[in-house]
Amino acid sequence: MTHAHIRVLLVSSRQLLVDSLAVGLNADPQLEVMTDVGTDVEAAKSVRSVHPHVIVLDEERPGVVDLLHSLGLRLPTIAFFMSAPTRGRLELSSKSAVQGCVSATQPIAVLIQAIKRVARGEQFLSVDLKPYLEYDARRRRFDSKHDGLFASLS
């Protein structure tokens, strides 16, 4: 994908998170950022009307599993982890077929890099999540790297 601008849709139920990420992402002239803090129905409408190249989705958003399943594989999606990885959060990433996972412990430059790579059709995993997840190219999704690692996660 070679777009002069990459349309990014930030989806979260937290206004402060969306506003903060939008400010950081808008610093990159290649990114065109839109936001949605509404219901899942409103978020789905935003996806259809905005036609984003990449969706950045707060993995703690209520109803996130249903939203990801309704979107399916039609749009490149990055799961944005606000807190430490847990079994449930990592399983969500593997079940939802996201193309990127970035934790909130990373600088905004890492999220920008993830957006650009996912927009090009690549996968992205922030370094702090690599002990837990790996990309399965055959299944086109992230899977747990070692089931034993989940035992230590709450």
Phi and psi in radians as a Rosetta constraint file:
Dihedral C 1 N 2 CA 2 C 2 CIRCULARHARMONIC -2.194 0.35
Dihedral N 2 CA 2 C 2 N 3 CIRCULARHARMONIC 1.547 0.35
Dihedral C 2 N 3 CA 3 C 3 CIRCULARHARMONIC -1.848 0.35
Dihedral N 3 CA 3 C 3 N 4 CIRCULARHARMONIC 2.477 0.35
Dihedral C 3 N 4 CA 4 C 4 CIRCULARHARMONIC -1.086 0.35
Dihedral N 4 CA 4 C 4 N 5 CIRCULARHARMONIC -0.676 0.35
Dihedral C 4 N 5 CA 5 C 5 CIRCULARHARMONIC -2.187 0.35
Dihedral N 5 CA 5 C 5 N 6 CIRCULARHARMONIC 2.454 0.35
Dihedral C 5 N 6 CA 6 C 6 CIRCULARHARMONIC -1.796 0.35
Dihedral N 6 CA 6 C 6 N 7 CIRCULARHARMONIC 2.044 0.35
Dihedral C 6 N 7 CA 7 C 7 CIRCULARHARMONIC -1.392 0.35
Dihedral N 7 CA 7 C 7 N 8 CIRCULARHARMONIC 2.129 0.35
Dihedral C 7 N 8 CA 8 C 8 CIRCULARHARMONIC -2.034 0.35
Dihedral N 8 CA 8 C 8 N 9 CIRCULARHARMONIC 2.290 0.35
Dihedral C 8 N 9 CA 9 C 9 CIRCULARHARMONIC -1.935 0.35
Dihedral N 9 CA 9 C 9 N 10 CIRCULARHARMONIC 2.064 0.35
Dihedral C 9 N 10 CA 10 C 10 CIRCULARHARMONIC -1.586 0.35
Dihedral N 10 CA 10 C 10 N 11 CIRCULARHARMONIC 2.183 0.35
Dihedral C 10 N 11 CA 11 C 11 CIRCULARHARMONIC -2.165 0.35
Dihedral N 11 CA 11 C 11 N 12 CIRCULARHARMONIC 2.072 0.35
Dihedral C 11 N 12 CA 12 C 12 CIRCULARHARMONIC -2.751 0.35
Dihedral N 12 CA 12 C 12 N 13 CIRCULARHARMONIC 2.853 0.35
Dihedral C 12 N 13 CA 13 C 13 CIRCULARHARMONIC -1.670 0.35
Dihedral N 13 CA 13 C 13 N 14 CIRCULARHARMONIC 0.030 0.35
Dihedral C 13 N 14 CA 14 C 14 CIRCULARHARMONIC -1.919 0.35
Dihedral N 14 CA 14 C 14 N 15 CIRCULARHARMONIC 1.928 0.35
Dihedral C 14 N 15 CA 15 C 15 CIRCULARHARMONIC -1.036 0.35
Dihedral N 15 CA 15 C 15 N 16 CIRCULARHARMONIC -0.773 0.35
Dihedral C 15 N 16 CA 16 C 16 CIRCULARHARMONIC -1.076 0.35
Dihedral N 16 CA 16 C 16 N 17 CIRCULARHARMONIC -0.734 0.35
Dihedral C 16 N 17 CA 17 C 17 CIRCULARHARMONIC -1.076 0.35
Dihedral N 17 CA 17 C 17 N 18 CIRCULARHARMONIC -0.850 0.35
Dihedral C 17 N 18 CA 18 C 18 CIRCULARHARMONIC -1.081 0.35
Dihedral N 18 CA 18 C 18 N 19 CIRCULARHARMONIC -0.801 0.35
Dihedral C 18 N 19 CA 19 C 19 CIRCULARHARMONIC -1.085 0.35
Dihedral N 19 CA 19 C 19 N 20 CIRCULARHARMONIC -0.755 0.35
Dihedral C 19 N 20 CA 20 C 20 CIRCULARHARMONIC -1.140 0.35
Dihedral N 20 CA 20 C 20 N 21 CIRCULARHARMONIC -0.797 0.35
Dihedral C 20 N 21 CA 21 C 21 CIRCULARHARMONIC -1.121 0.35
Dihedral N 21 CA 21 C 21 N 22 CIRCULARHARMONIC -0.701 0.35
Dihedral C 21 N 22 CA 22 C 22 CIRCULARHARMONIC -1.063 0.35
Dihedral N 22 CA 22 C 22 N 23 CIRCULARHARMONIC -0.739 0.35
Dihedral C 22 N 23 CA 23 C 23 CIRCULARHARMONIC -1.070 0.35
Dihedral N 23 CA 23 C 23 N 24 CIRCULARHARMONIC -0.825 0.35
Dihedral C 23 N 24 CA 24 C 24 CIRCULARHARMONIC -1.136 0.35
Dihedral N 24 CA 24 C 24 N 25 CIRCULARHARMONIC -0.747 0.35
Dihedral C 24 N 25 CA 25 C 25 CIRCULARHARMONIC -1.251 0.35
Dihedral N 25 CA 25 C 25 N 26 CIRCULARHARMONIC -0.616 0.35
Dihedral C 25 N 26 CA 26 C 26 CIRCULARHARMONIC -1.166 0.35
Dihedral N 26 CA 26 C 26 N 27 CIRCULARHARMONIC -0.222 0.35
Dihedral C 26 N 27 CA 27 C 27 CIRCULARHARMONIC -1.194 0.35
Dihedral N 27 CA 27 C 27 N 28 CIRCULARHARMONIC -0.345 0.35
Dihedral C 27 N 28 CA 28 C 28 CIRCULARHARMONIC -1.617 0.35
Dihedral N 28 CA 28 C 28 N 29 CIRCULARHARMONIC 2.051 0.35
Dihedral C 28 N 29 CA 29 C 29 CIRCULARHARMONIC -1.136 0.35
Dihedral N 29 CA 29 C 29 N 30 CIRCULARHARMONIC -0.267 0.35
Dihedral C 29 N 30 CA 30 C 30 CIRCULARHARMONIC -1.415 0.35
Dihedral N 30 CA 30 C 30 N 31 CIRCULARHARMONIC -0.258 0.35
Dihedral C 30 N 31 CA 31 C 31 CIRCULARHARMONIC -1.781 0.35
Dihedral N 31 CA 31 C 31 N 32 CIRCULARHARMONIC 2.369 0.35
Dihedral C 31 N 32 CA 32 C 32 CIRCULARHARMONIC -2.013 0.35
Dihedral N 32 CA 32 C 32 N 33 CIRCULARHARMONIC 1.924 0.35
Dihedral C 32 N 33 CA 33 C 33 CIRCULARHARMONIC -1.838 0.35
Dihedral N 33 CA 33 C 33 N 34 CIRCULARHARMONIC 2.270 0.35
Dihedral C 33 N 34 CA 34 C 34 CIRCULARHARMONIC -2.105 0.35
Dihedral N 34 CA 34 C 34 N 35 CIRCULARHARMONIC 2.738 0.35
Dihedral C 34 N 35 CA 35 C 35 CIRCULARHARMONIC -2.276 0.35
Dihedral N 35 CA 35 C 35 N 36 CIRCULARHARMONIC 2.747 0.35
Dihedral C 35 N 36 CA 36 C 36 CIRCULARHARMONIC -2.575 0.35
Dihedral N 36 CA 36 C 36 N 37 CIRCULARHARMONIC 2.154 0.35
Dihedral C 36 N 37 CA 37 C 37 CIRCULARHARMONIC -2.115 0.35
Dihedral N 37 CA 37 C 37 N 38 CIRCULARHARMONIC 0.352 0.35
Dihedral C 37 N 38 CA 38 C 38 CIRCULARHARMONIC -1.506 0.35
Dihedral N 38 CA 38 C 38 N 39 CIRCULARHARMONIC -2.825 0.35
Dihedral C 38 N 39 CA 39 C 39 CIRCULARHARMONIC -1.267 0.35
Dihedral N 39 CA 39 C 39 N 40 CIRCULARHARMONIC 3.013 0.35
Dihedral C 39 N 40 CA 40 C 40 CIRCULARHARMONIC -1.079 0.35
Dihedral N 40 CA 40 C 40 N 41 CIRCULARHARMONIC -0.659 0.35
Dihedral C 40 N 41 CA 41 C 41 CIRCULARHARMONIC -1.098 0.35
Dihedral N 41 CA 41 C 41 N 42 CIRCULARHARMONIC -0.770 0.35
Dihedral C 41 N 42 CA 42 C 42 CIRCULARHARMONIC -1.145 0.35
Dihedral N 42 CA 42 C 42 N 43 CIRCULARHARMONIC -0.667 0.35
Dihedral C 42 N 43 CA 43 C 43 CIRCULARHARMONIC -1.117 0.35
Dihedral N 43 CA 43 C 43 N 44 CIRCULARHARMONIC -0.741 0.35
Dihedral C 43 N 44 CA 44 C 44 CIRCULARHARMONIC -1.096 0.35
Dihedral N 44 CA 44 C 44 N 45 CIRCULARHARMONIC -0.679 0.35
Dihedral C 44 N 45 CA 45 C 45 CIRCULARHARMONIC -1.121 0.35
Dihedral N 45 CA 45 C 45 N 46 CIRCULARHARMONIC -0.698 0.35
Dihedral C 45 N 46 CA 46 C 46 CIRCULARHARMONIC -1.073 0.35
Dihedral N 46 CA 46 C 46 N 47 CIRCULARHARMONIC -0.730 0.35
Dihedral C 46 N 47 CA 47 C 47 CIRCULARHARMONIC -1.049 0.35
Dihedral N 47 CA 47 C 47 N 48 CIRCULARHARMONIC -0.779 0.35
Dihedral C 47 N 48 CA 48 C 48 CIRCULARHARMONIC -1.212 0.35
Dihedral N 48 CA 48 C 48 N 49 CIRCULARHARMONIC -0.589 0.35
Dihedral C 48 N 49 CA 49 C 49 CIRCULARHARMONIC -1.522 0.35
Dihedral N 49 CA 49 C 49 N 50 CIRCULARHARMONIC -0.581 0.35
Dihedral C 49 N 50 CA 50 C 50 CIRCULARHARMONIC -1.449 0.35
Dihedral N 50 CA 50 C 50 N 51 CIRCULARHARMONIC -0.517 0.35
Dihedral C 50 N 51 CA 51 C 51 CIRCULARHARMONIC 0.932 0.35
Dihedral N 51 CA 51 C 51 N 52 CIRCULARHARMONIC 1.038 0.35
Dihedral C 51 N 52 CA 52 C 52 CIRCULARHARMONIC -1.232 0.35
Dihedral N 52 CA 52 C 52 N 53 CIRCULARHARMONIC 2.665 0.35
Dihedral C 52 N 53 CA 53 C 53 CIRCULARHARMONIC -1.413 0.35
Dihedral N 53 CA 53 C 53 N 54 CIRCULARHARMONIC -0.558 0.35
Dihedral C 53 N 54 CA 54 C 54 CIRCULARHARMONIC -2.472 0.35
Dihedral N 54 CA 54 C 54 N 55 CIRCULARHARMONIC 2.428 0.35
Dihedral C 54 N 55 CA 55 C 55 CIRCULARHARMONIC -1.895 0.35
Dihedral N 55 CA 55 C 55 N 56 CIRCULARHARMONIC 2.299 0.35
Dihedral C 55 N 56 CA 56 C 56 CIRCULARHARMONIC -1.884 0.35
Dihedral N 56 CA 56 C 56 N 57 CIRCULARHARMONIC 2.019 0.35
Dihedral C 56 N 57 CA 57 C 57 CIRCULARHARMONIC -2.025 0.35
Dihedral N 57 CA 57 C 57 N 58 CIRCULARHARMONIC 2.181 0.35
Dihedral C 57 N 58 CA 58 C 58 CIRCULARHARMONIC -1.173 0.35
Dihedral N 58 CA 58 C 58 N 59 CIRCULARHARMONIC 2.037 0.35
Dihedral C 58 N 59 CA 59 C 59 CIRCULARHARMONIC -1.234 0.35
Dihedral N 59 CA 59 C 59 N 60 CIRCULARHARMONIC -0.198 0.35
Dihedral C 59 N 60 CA 60 C 60 CIRCULARHARMONIC -1.662 0.35
Dihedral N 60 CA 60 C 60 N 61 CIRCULARHARMONIC 0.068 0.35
Dihedral C 60 N 61 CA 61 C 61 CIRCULARHARMONIC -1.105 0.35
Dihedral N 61 CA 61 C 61 N 62 CIRCULARHARMONIC 2.283 0.35
Dihedral C 61 N 62 CA 62 C 62 CIRCULARHARMONIC -1.007 0.35
Dihedral N 62 CA 62 C 62 N 63 CIRCULARHARMONIC 2.358 0.35
Dihedral C 62 N 63 CA 63 C 63 CIRCULARHARMONIC 1.382 0.35
Dihedral N 63 CA 63 C 63 N 64 CIRCULARHARMONIC 0.213 0.35
Dihedral C 63 N 64 CA 64 C 64 CIRCULARHARMONIC -1.082 0.35
Dihedral N 64 CA 64 C 64 N 65 CIRCULARHARMONIC -0.643 0.35
Dihedral C 64 N 65 CA 65 C 65 CIRCULARHARMONIC -1.092 0.35
Dihedral N 65 CA 65 C 65 N 66 CIRCULARHARMONIC -0.826 0.35
Dihedral C 65 N 66 CA 66 C 66 CIRCULARHARMONIC -1.090 0.35
Dihedral N 66 CA 66 C 66 N 67 CIRCULARHARMONIC -0.701 0.35
Dihedral C 66 N 67 CA 67 C 67 CIRCULARHARMONIC -1.108 0.35
Dihedral N 67 CA 67 C 67 N 68 CIRCULARHARMONIC -0.796 0.35
Dihedral C 67 N 68 CA 68 C 68 CIRCULARHARMONIC -1.102 0.35
Dihedral N 68 CA 68 C 68 N 69 CIRCULARHARMONIC -0.736 0.35
Dihedral C 68 N 69 CA 69 C 69 CIRCULARHARMONIC -1.154 0.35
Dihedral N 69 CA 69 C 69 N 70 CIRCULARHARMONIC -0.628 0.35
Dihedral C 69 N 70 CA 70 C 70 CIRCULARHARMONIC -1.203 0.35
Dihedral N 70 CA 70 C 70 N 71 CIRCULARHARMONIC -0.545 0.35
Dihedral C 70 N 71 CA 71 C 71 CIRCULARHARMONIC -1.376 0.35
Dihedral N 71 CA 71 C 71 N 72 CIRCULARHARMONIC -0.516 0.35
Dihedral C 71 N 72 CA 72 C 72 CIRCULARHARMONIC 1.032 0.35
Dihedral N 72 CA 72 C 72 N 73 CIRCULARHARMONIC -2.502 0.35
Dihedral C 72 N 73 CA 73 C 73 CIRCULARHARMONIC -1.671 0.35
Dihedral N 73 CA 73 C 73 N 74 CIRCULARHARMONIC 0.197 0.35
Dihedral C 73 N 74 CA 74 C 74 CIRCULARHARMONIC -1.189 0.35
Dihedral N 74 CA 74 C 74 N 75 CIRCULARHARMONIC -0.503 0.35
Dihedral C 74 N 75 CA 75 C 75 CIRCULARHARMONIC -2.276 0.35
Dihedral N 75 CA 75 C 75 N 76 CIRCULARHARMONIC 2.439 0.35
Dihedral C 75 N 76 CA 76 C 76 CIRCULARHARMONIC -1.092 0.35
Dihedral N 76 CA 76 C 76 N 77 CIRCULARHARMONIC 2.256 0.35
Dihedral C 76 N 77 CA 77 C 77 CIRCULARHARMONIC -2.266 0.35
Dihedral N 77 CA 77 C 77 N 78 CIRCULARHARMONIC 2.456 0.35
Dihedral C 77 N 78 CA 78 C 78 CIRCULARHARMONIC -2.026 0.35
Dihedral N 78 CA 78 C 78 N 79 CIRCULARHARMONIC 2.232 0.35
Dihedral C 78 N 79 CA 79 C 79 CIRCULARHARMONIC -1.521 0.35
Dihedral N 79 CA 79 C 79 N 80 CIRCULARHARMONIC 2.244 0.35
Dihedral C 79 N 80 CA 80 C 80 CIRCULARHARMONIC -1.867 0.35
Dihedral N 80 CA 80 C 80 N 81 CIRCULARHARMONIC 1.995 0.35
Dihedral C 80 N 81 CA 81 C 81 CIRCULARHARMONIC -1.573 0.35
Dihedral N 81 CA 81 C 81 N 82 CIRCULARHARMONIC 2.036 0.35
Dihedral C 81 N 82 CA 82 C 82 CIRCULARHARMONIC -1.415 0.35
Dihedral N 82 CA 82 C 82 N 83 CIRCULARHARMONIC -0.432 0.35
Dihedral C 82 N 83 CA 83 C 83 CIRCULARHARMONIC -2.368 0.35
Dihedral N 83 CA 83 C 83 N 84 CIRCULARHARMONIC -3.085 0.35
Dihedral C 83 N 84 CA 84 C 84 CIRCULARHARMONIC -1.017 0.35
Dihedral N 84 CA 84 C 84 N 85 CIRCULARHARMONIC 2.579 0.35
Dihedral C 84 N 85 CA 85 C 85 CIRCULARHARMONIC -1.143 0.35
Dihedral N 85 CA 85 C 85 N 86 CIRCULARHARMONIC 2.407 0.35
Dihedral C 85 N 86 CA 86 C 86 CIRCULARHARMONIC -2.209 0.35
Dihedral N 86 CA 86 C 86 N 87 CIRCULARHARMONIC 2.928 0.35
Dihedral C 86 N 87 CA 87 C 87 CIRCULARHARMONIC -0.948 0.35
Dihedral N 87 CA 87 C 87 N 88 CIRCULARHARMONIC -0.852 0.35
Dihedral C 87 N 88 CA 88 C 88 CIRCULARHARMONIC -1.089 0.35
Dihedral N 88 CA 88 C 88 N 89 CIRCULARHARMONIC -0.737 0.35
Dihedral C 88 N 89 CA 89 C 89 CIRCULARHARMONIC -1.191 0.35
Dihedral N 89 CA 89 C 89 N 90 CIRCULARHARMONIC -0.690 0.35
Dihedral C 89 N 90 CA 90 C 90 CIRCULARHARMONIC -1.234 0.35
Dihedral N 90 CA 90 C 90 N 91 CIRCULARHARMONIC -0.658 0.35
Dihedral C 90 N 91 CA 91 C 91 CIRCULARHARMONIC -1.143 0.35
Dihedral N 91 CA 91 C 91 N 92 CIRCULARHARMONIC -0.613 0.35
Dihedral C 91 N 92 CA 92 C 92 CIRCULARHARMONIC -1.011 0.35
Dihedral N 92 CA 92 C 92 N 93 CIRCULARHARMONIC -0.780 0.35
Dihedral C 92 N 93 CA 93 C 93 CIRCULARHARMONIC -1.093 0.35
Dihedral N 93 CA 93 C 93 N 94 CIRCULARHARMONIC -0.698 0.35
Dihedral C 93 N 94 CA 94 C 94 CIRCULARHARMONIC -1.276 0.35
Dihedral N 94 CA 94 C 94 N 95 CIRCULARHARMONIC -0.613 0.35
Dihedral C 94 N 95 CA 95 C 95 CIRCULARHARMONIC -1.360 0.35
Dihedral N 95 CA 95 C 95 N 96 CIRCULARHARMONIC -0.430 0.35
Dihedral C 95 N 96 CA 96 C 96 CIRCULARHARMONIC -1.635 0.35
Dihedral N 96 CA 96 C 96 N 97 CIRCULARHARMONIC -0.042 0.35
Dihedral C 96 N 97 CA 97 C 97 CIRCULARHARMONIC 1.042 0.35
Dihedral N 97 CA 97 C 97 N 98 CIRCULARHARMONIC 0.687 0.35
Dihedral C 97 N 98 CA 98 C 98 CIRCULARHARMONIC -1.221 0.35
Dihedral N 98 CA 98 C 98 N 99 CIRCULARHARMONIC 2.706 0.35
Dihedral C 98 N 99 CA 99 C 99 CIRCULARHARMONIC -1.719 0.35
Dihedral N 99 CA 99 C 99 N 100 CIRCULARHARMONIC -0.141 0.35
Dihedral C 99 N 100 CA 100 C 100 CIRCULARHARMONIC -2.650 0.35
Dihedral N 100 CA 100 C 100 N 101 CIRCULARHARMONIC 2.613 0.35
Dihedral C 100 N 101 CA 101 C 101 CIRCULARHARMONIC -2.379 0.35
Dihedral N 101 CA 101 C 101 N 102 CIRCULARHARMONIC 2.201 0.35
Dihedral C 101 N 102 CA 102 C 102 CIRCULARHARMONIC -2.330 0.35
Dihedral N 102 CA 102 C 102 N 103 CIRCULARHARMONIC 2.344 0.35
Dihedral C 102 N 103 CA 103 C 103 CIRCULARHARMONIC -1.659 0.35
Dihedral N 103 CA 103 C 103 N 104 CIRCULARHARMONIC 2.742 0.35
Dihedral C 103 N 104 CA 104 C 104 CIRCULARHARMONIC -1.224 0.35
Dihedral N 104 CA 104 C 104 N 105 CIRCULARHARMONIC -0.136 0.35
Dihedral C 104 N 105 CA 105 C 105 CIRCULARHARMONIC -1.365 0.35
Dihedral N 105 CA 105 C 105 N 106 CIRCULARHARMONIC -0.172 0.35
Dihedral C 105 N 106 CA 106 C 106 CIRCULARHARMONIC -1.556 0.35
Dihedral N 106 CA 106 C 106 N 107 CIRCULARHARMONIC 2.658 0.35
Dihedral C 106 N 107 CA 107 C 107 CIRCULARHARMONIC -1.228 0.35
Dihedral N 107 CA 107 C 107 N 108 CIRCULARHARMONIC 2.806 0.35
Dihedral C 107 N 108 CA 108 C 108 CIRCULARHARMONIC -1.011 0.35
Dihedral N 108 CA 108 C 108 N 109 CIRCULARHARMONIC -0.511 0.35
Dihedral C 108 N 109 CA 109 C 109 CIRCULARHARMONIC -1.063 0.35
Dihedral N 109 CA 109 C 109 N 110 CIRCULARHARMONIC -0.569 0.35
Dihedral C 109 N 110 CA 110 C 110 CIRCULARHARMONIC -1.215 0.35
Dihedral N 110 CA 110 C 110 N 111 CIRCULARHARMONIC -0.720 0.35
Dihedral C 110 N 111 CA 111 C 111 CIRCULARHARMONIC -1.128 0.35
Dihedral N 111 CA 111 C 111 N 112 CIRCULARHARMONIC -0.686 0.35
Dihedral C 111 N 112 CA 112 C 112 CIRCULARHARMONIC -1.085 0.35
Dihedral N 112 CA 112 C 112 N 113 CIRCULARHARMONIC -0.780 0.35
Dihedral C 112 N 113 CA 113 C 113 CIRCULARHARMONIC -1.052 0.35
Dihedral N 113 CA 113 C 113 N 114 CIRCULARHARMONIC -0.754 0.35
Dihedral C 113 N 114 CA 114 C 114 CIRCULARHARMONIC -1.067 0.35
Dihedral N 114 CA 114 C 114 N 115 CIRCULARHARMONIC -0.780 0.35
Dihedral C 114 N 115 CA 115 C 115 CIRCULARHARMONIC -1.049 0.35
Dihedral N 115 CA 115 C 115 N 116 CIRCULARHARMONIC -0.808 0.35
Dihedral C 115 N 116 CA 116 C 116 CIRCULARHARMONIC -1.136 0.35
Dihedral N 116 CA 116 C 116 N 117 CIRCULARHARMONIC -0.704 0.35
Dihedral C 116 N 117 CA 117 C 117 CIRCULARHARMONIC -1.202 0.35
Dihedral N 117 CA 117 C 117 N 118 CIRCULARHARMONIC -0.760 0.35
Dihedral C 117 N 118 CA 118 C 118 CIRCULARHARMONIC -1.135 0.35
Dihedral N 118 CA 118 C 118 N 119 CIRCULARHARMONIC -0.648 0.35
Dihedral C 118 N 119 CA 119 C 119 CIRCULARHARMONIC -1.092 0.35
Dihedral N 119 CA 119 C 119 N 120 CIRCULARHARMONIC -0.498 0.35
Dihedral C 119 N 120 CA 120 C 120 CIRCULARHARMONIC -1.471 0.35
Dihedral N 120 CA 120 C 120 N 121 CIRCULARHARMONIC 0.012 0.35
Dihedral C 120 N 121 CA 121 C 121 CIRCULARHARMONIC 1.596 0.35
Dihedral N 121 CA 121 C 121 N 122 CIRCULARHARMONIC 0.169 0.35
Dihedral C 121 N 122 CA 122 C 122 CIRCULARHARMONIC -1.645 0.35
Dihedral N 122 CA 122 C 122 N 123 CIRCULARHARMONIC 3.019 0.35
Dihedral C 122 N 123 CA 123 C 123 CIRCULARHARMONIC -1.849 0.35
Dihedral N 123 CA 123 C 123 N 124 CIRCULARHARMONIC 2.742 0.35
Dihedral C 123 N 124 CA 124 C 124 CIRCULARHARMONIC -2.534 0.35
Dihedral N 124 CA 124 C 124 N 125 CIRCULARHARMONIC 2.389 0.35
Dihedral C 124 N 125 CA 125 C 125 CIRCULARHARMONIC -2.421 0.35
Dihedral N 125 CA 125 C 125 N 126 CIRCULARHARMONIC 2.115 0.35
Dihedral C 125 N 126 CA 126 C 126 CIRCULARHARMONIC -1.149 0.35
Dihedral N 126 CA 126 C 126 N 127 CIRCULARHARMONIC 2.609 0.35
Dihedral C 126 N 127 CA 127 C 127 CIRCULARHARMONIC -0.980 0.35
Dihedral N 127 CA 127 C 127 N 128 CIRCULARHARMONIC -0.604 0.35
Dihedral C 127 N 128 CA 128 C 128 CIRCULARHARMONIC -1.286 0.35
Dihedral N 128 CA 128 C 128 N 129 CIRCULARHARMONIC -0.251 0.35
Dihedral C 128 N 129 CA 129 C 129 CIRCULARHARMONIC -1.704 0.35
Dihedral N 129 CA 129 C 129 N 130 CIRCULARHARMONIC -0.146 0.35
Dihedral C 129 N 130 CA 130 C 130 CIRCULARHARMONIC -1.085 0.35
Dihedral N 130 CA 130 C 130 N 131 CIRCULARHARMONIC -0.521 0.35
Dihedral C 130 N 131 CA 131 C 131 CIRCULARHARMONIC -1.149 0.35
Dihedral N 131 CA 131 C 131 N 132 CIRCULARHARMONIC -0.325 0.35
Dihedral C 131 N 132 CA 132 C 132 CIRCULARHARMONIC -1.838 0.35
Dihedral N 132 CA 132 C 132 N 133 CIRCULARHARMONIC -0.540 0.35
Dihedral C 132 N 133 CA 133 C 133 CIRCULARHARMONIC -2.239 0.35
Dihedral N 133 CA 133 C 133 N 134 CIRCULARHARMONIC 2.667 0.35
Dihedral C 133 N 134 CA 134 C 134 CIRCULARHARMONIC -2.513 0.35
Dihedral N 134 CA 134 C 134 N 135 CIRCULARHARMONIC 2.712 0.35
Dihedral C 134 N 135 CA 135 C 135 CIRCULARHARMONIC -1.552 0.35
Dihedral N 135 CA 135 C 135 N 136 CIRCULARHARMONIC 2.229 0.35
Dihedral C 135 N 136 CA 136 C 136 CIRCULARHARMONIC -1.733 0.35
Dihedral N 136 CA 136 C 136 N 137 CIRCULARHARMONIC 1.766 0.35
Dihedral C 136 N 137 CA 137 C 137 CIRCULARHARMONIC -1.119 0.35
Dihedral N 137 CA 137 C 137 N 138 CIRCULARHARMONIC -0.612 0.35
Dihedral C 137 N 138 CA 138 C 138 CIRCULARHARMONIC -1.119 0.35
Dihedral N 138 CA 138 C 138 N 139 CIRCULARHARMONIC -0.736 0.35
Dihedral C 138 N 139 CA 139 C 139 CIRCULARHARMONIC -1.591 0.35
Dihedral N 139 CA 139 C 139 N 140 CIRCULARHARMONIC -0.132 0.35
Dihedral C 139 N 140 CA 140 C 140 CIRCULARHARMONIC 0.982 0.35
Dihedral N 140 CA 140 C 140 N 141 CIRCULARHARMONIC 0.853 0.35
Dihedral C 140 N 141 CA 141 C 141 CIRCULARHARMONIC -2.838 0.35
Dihedral N 141 CA 141 C 141 N 142 CIRCULARHARMONIC 2.861 0.35
Dihedral C 141 N 142 CA 142 C 142 CIRCULARHARMONIC -1.419 0.35
Dihedral N 142 CA 142 C 142 N 143 CIRCULARHARMONIC 2.476 0.35
Dihedral C 142 N 143 CA 143 C 143 CIRCULARHARMONIC -2.271 0.35
Dihedral N 143 CA 143 C 143 N 144 CIRCULARHARMONIC 2.810 0.35
Dihedral C 143 N 144 CA 144 C 144 CIRCULARHARMONIC -1.134 0.35
Dihedral N 144 CA 144 C 144 N 145 CIRCULARHARMONIC 2.410 0.35
Dihedral C 144 N 145 CA 145 C 145 CIRCULARHARMONIC -1.295 0.35
Dihedral N 145 CA 145 C 145 N 146 CIRCULARHARMONIC -0.794 0.35
Dihedral C 145 N 146 CA 146 C 146 CIRCULARHARMONIC -2.455 0.35
Dihedral N 146 CA 146 C 146 N 147 CIRCULARHARMONIC 2.051 0.35
Dihedral C 146 N 147 CA 147 C 147 CIRCULARHARMONIC -1.017 0.35
Dihedral N 147 CA 147 C 147 N 148 CIRCULARHARMONIC -0.500 0.35
Dihedral C 147 N 148 CA 148 C 148 CIRCULARHARMONIC -1.115 0.35
Dihedral N 148 CA 148 C 148 N 149 CIRCULARHARMONIC -0.487 0.35
Dihedral C 148 N 149 CA 149 C 149 CIRCULARHARMONIC -1.132 0.35
Dihedral N 149 CA 149 C 149 N 150 CIRCULARHARMONIC -0.528 0.35
Dihedral C 149 N 150 CA 150 C 150 CIRCULARHARMONIC -1.125 0.35
Dihedral N 150 CA 150 C 150 N 151 CIRCULARHARMONIC -0.503 0.35
Dihedral C 150 N 151 CA 151 C 151 CIRCULARHARMONIC -1.044 0.35
Dihedral N 151 CA 151 C 151 N 152 CIRCULARHARMONIC -0.534 0.35
Dihedral C 151 N 152 CA 152 C 152 CIRCULARHARMONIC -1.496 0.35
Dihedral N 152 CA 152 C 152 N 153 CIRCULARHARMONIC -0.133 0.35
Dihedral C 152 N 153 CA 153 C 153 CIRCULARHARMONIC -1.681 0.35
Dihedral N 153 CA 153 C 153 N 154 CIRCULARHARMONIC 2.427 0.35
